Amino acid sequence: MIIDSKNVNVGDRISFKTINAYDTNLYTGNVIGFGDYQVAKGYYDVVTMYFEIAKTASSLIPAEESIYMLVRLPNSDTIAIAVNWVEPTTLSLITVTEHQRITIYNVPADEIPTVLQLLRDNNYPCAHESNS
């Protein structure tokens, strides 16, 4: 569900892309806080990110004047992203359902760890339940 950045709260699980035309990443994580420049630079190299975004963005609020979201990524890294650096049409609230059962057929037992790792690498927490 696409949301306005003003509606993001601590604890929300979100996904977004930046306004940097060269950054094709889709970031997904949990919002752990908000802060000003002084707080953000303690979590992430916001100056470097600012200059990367400035290469393709026509007008930016100075990094020192921005408000930042602190987002914990699935790999446990935390990034600080200025709210105005988020591409608004990509900011989504991810609703989390506690458990879903997925059945994968015709996978040899020795390939199960690979399948699980592919899911985890794409931000899908998972576990293996043997049916034997």
Secondary structure, 3 states (H helix, E strand, C coil): CECCHHHCCCCCEEEECECCCCCCCCEEEEEEEEECHHHHCCCCCHHHHHHHHHCCCCCCCCHHHCCEEEEECCCCCEEEEEHHHECHHHCEECCCCCCCCCCCCCCCHHHHHHHHHHHHHCCCCCCCCCCC
